Amino acid sequence: MTKRVARYQKAGRKAAQWLLGLQHDDGSFTGPDFREDVYHKTPYSLSMAGYFPQAHRLLEWVKKNDLQDSGELRHYYSPNVMQVYKDAWMLHGAQRLGRFDISYPVMDFMVTSQAACGGFPCEGRDEQQVRSLTTAWCGHAALYMGRLDVARKAGDCLQQMIAQQPDEMKYYFFMTLDGKLITPEIAADAPAIDAFVDATQPNQLYWEVGITMIFLGHLYQATGAAEYLQTATSFFEFNLRCRDDVFAHPNSAKNGLGAAVYYSLTRDKRARDAACRLADFLVATQEPAGGWRYEHEDDTLTIRVDHAAEYNIVLHTIPSILAAMDA
């Protein structure tokens, strides 16, 4: 395991170094070759690799150019920018680095998006549905801020999301604001189309399942409430019902990290093996320069920056957990 841990960390650091090659002197990650709002994961990522001055420099740029008086992060908004989800990523990075001048106002603004059911929309407060991806990551951000009230509501929403699933081979991941799962049966009366992960098919949006495992595992740590670990178990078991690419796909980074968190709580060796499979996949598919871009994706810096930032976090966090558990 020691050699494996070192290999994962080396690949993560290579990704972070590649990101640094794109950073401007003022700390920003902007340019004509990639979208200006793609830096939302980068403060968190750079800190994971030990590049604290560069992460702080980026956050200083964000404070000057992105943060509004209301606590809203402008993110150079364009259609389909996933505003609330990106707010949560930026909050993670700022809070971990002690940039409370960013994390506290962003948290105060982000919580205004929490729906009655406890979930969070992806695009903005006017959206008429919540999504598991955003609910989990906003709830996780709330944990970092000590806002257990917000985190518990998000966790309870995700419990309801899996409890209402009509088919054990599908995971529907949108809900109405009042907490009704959006499935084909109600889609005609709901504000969103039905969307789901189909365990019988490859190439799915696996992250919708993986990110909930990360959050619910940590929510269990914070509260000791067994029901959150039980729900995390349900999500992990759904992973195991999926096709073979569930832990070997560009969409699976969060699943591998979720499996590592789950392993730390349960010592379930299936979860350890799943986390290693995902990390091995990332190492095997990393480009020589340090980024990632897969055949089915557009050949753009936007893709590479987003992948490198997130995969670096995963490739540092998984081996940290495994080294601690298997010492």
Secondary structure in CASP SS format (residue, H / E / C, confidence):
PFRMAT SS
TARGET T0000
AUTHOR 0000-0000-0000
METHOD secondary structure of the structure
MODEL  1
M C 1.00
T H 1.00
K H 1.00
R H 1.00
V H 1.00
A H 1.00
R H 1.00
Y H 1.00
Q H 1.00
K H 1.00
A H 1.00
G H 1.00
R H 1.00
K H 1.00
A H 1.00
A H 1.00
Q H 1.00
W H 1.00
L H 1.00
L H 1.00
G C 1.00
L C 1.00
Q C 1.00
H C 1.00
D C 1.00
D C 1.00
G C 1.00
S C 1.00
F C 1.00
T C 1.00
G E 1.00
P C 1.00
D C 1.00
F E 1.00
R C 1.00
E C 1.00
D C 1.00
V H 1.00
Y H 1.00
H H 1.00
K H 1.00
T H 1.00
P H 1.00
Y H 1.00
S H 1.00
L H 1.00
S H 1.00
M H 1.00
A C 1.00
G C 1.00
Y C 1.00
F H 1.00
P H 1.00
Q H 1.00
A H 1.00
H H 1.00
R H 1.00
L H 1.00
L H 1.00
E H 1.00
W H 1.00
V H 1.00
K H 1.00
K H 1.00
N H 1.00
D C 1.00
L E 1.00
Q C 1.00
D C 1.00
S C 1.00
G C 1.00
E C 1.00
L E 1.00
R C 1.00
H C 1.00
Y C 1.00
Y C 1.00
S C 1.00
P C 1.00
N C 1.00
V C 1.00
M C 1.00
Q H 1.00
V H 1.00
Y H 1.00
K H 1.00
D H 1.00
A H 1.00
W H 1.00
M H 1.00
L H 1.00
H H 1.00
G H 1.00
A H 1.00
Q H 1.00
R H 1.00
L C 1.00
G C 1.00
R C 1.00
F H 1.00
D H 1.00
I H 1.00
S H 1.00
Y H 1.00
P H 1.00
V H 1.00
M H 1.00
D H 1.00
F H 1.00
M H 1.00
V H 1.00
T H 1.00
S H 1.00
Q C 1.00
A C 1.00
A C 1.00
C C 1.00
G C 1.00
G C 1.00
F C 1.00
P C 1.00
C C 1.00
E C 1.00
G C 1.00
R C 1.00
D C 1.00
E C 1.00
Q C 1.00
Q E 1.00
V E 1.00
R E 1.00
S H 1.00
L H 1.00
T H 1.00
T H 1.00
A H 1.00
W H 1.00
C H 1.00
G H 1.00
H H 1.00
A H 1.00
A H 1.00
L H 1.00
Y H 1.00
M C 1.00
G C 1.00
R C 1.00
L H 1.00
D H 1.00
V H 1.00
A H 1.00
R H 1.00
K H 1.00
A H 1.00
G H 1.00
D H 1.00
C H 1.00
L H 1.00
Q H 1.00
Q H 1.00
M H 1.00
I H 1.00
A H 1.00
Q C 1.00
Q C 1.00
P C 1.00
D C 1.00
E C 1.00
M C 1.00
K E 1.00
Y E 1.00
Y E 1.00
F C 1.00
F E 1.00
M E 1.00
T E 1.00
L C 1.00
D C 1.00
G C 1.00
K C 1.00
L E 1.00
I C 1.00
T C 1.00
P H 1.00
E H 1.00
I H 1.00
A H 1.00
A C 1.00
D C 1.00
A C 1.00
P C 1.00
A C 1.00
I C 1.00
D C 1.00
A C 1.00
F E 1.00
V E 1.00
D E 1.00
A C 1.00
T C 1.00
Q C 1.00
P C 1.00
N C 1.00
Q C 1.00
L C 1.00
Y C 1.00
W H 1.00
E H 1.00
V H 1.00
G H 1.00
I H 1.00
T H 1.00
M H 1.00
I H 1.00
F H 1.00
L H 1.00
G H 1.00
H H 1.00
L H 1.00
Y H 1.00
Q H 1.00
A H 1.00
T H 1.00
G C 1.00
A C 1.00
A H 1.00
E H 1.00
Y H 1.00
L H 1.00
Q H 1.00
T H 1.00
A H 1.00
T H 1.00
S H 1.00
F H 1.00
F H 1.00
E H 1.00
F H 1.00
N H 1.00
L H 1.00
R H 1.00
C C 1.00
R C 1.00
D H 1.00
D H 1.00
V H 1.00
F H 1.00
A C 1.00
H C 1.00
P H 1.00
N H 1.00
S H 1.00
A H 1.00
K H 1.00
N H 1.00
G H 1.00
L H 1.00
G H 1.00
A H 1.00
A H 1.00
V H 1.00
Y H 1.00
Y H 1.00
S H 1.00
L H 1.00
T H 1.00
R C 1.00
D C 1.00
K H 1.00
R H 1.00
A H 1.00
R H 1.00
D H 1.00
A H 1.00
A H 1.00
C H 1.00
R H 1.00
L H 1.00
A H 1.00
D H 1.00
F H 1.00
L H 1.00
V H 1.00
A H 1.00
T H 1.00
Q C 1.00
E C 1.00
P C 1.00
A C 1.00
G C 1.00
G C 1.00
W C 1.00
R C 1.00
Y C 1.00
E C 1.00
H C 1.00
E C 1.00
D C 1.00
D C 1.00
T C 1.00
L H 1.00
T H 1.00
I H 1.00
R H 1.00
V H 1.00
D H 1.00
H H 1.00
A H 1.00
A H 1.00
E H 1.00
Y H 1.00
N H 1.00
I H 1.00
V H 1.00
L H 1.00
H H 1.00
T H 1.00
I H 1.00
P H 1.00
S H 1.00
I H 1.00
L H 1.00
A H 1.00
A H 1.00
M H 1.00
D C 1.00
A C 1.00
END
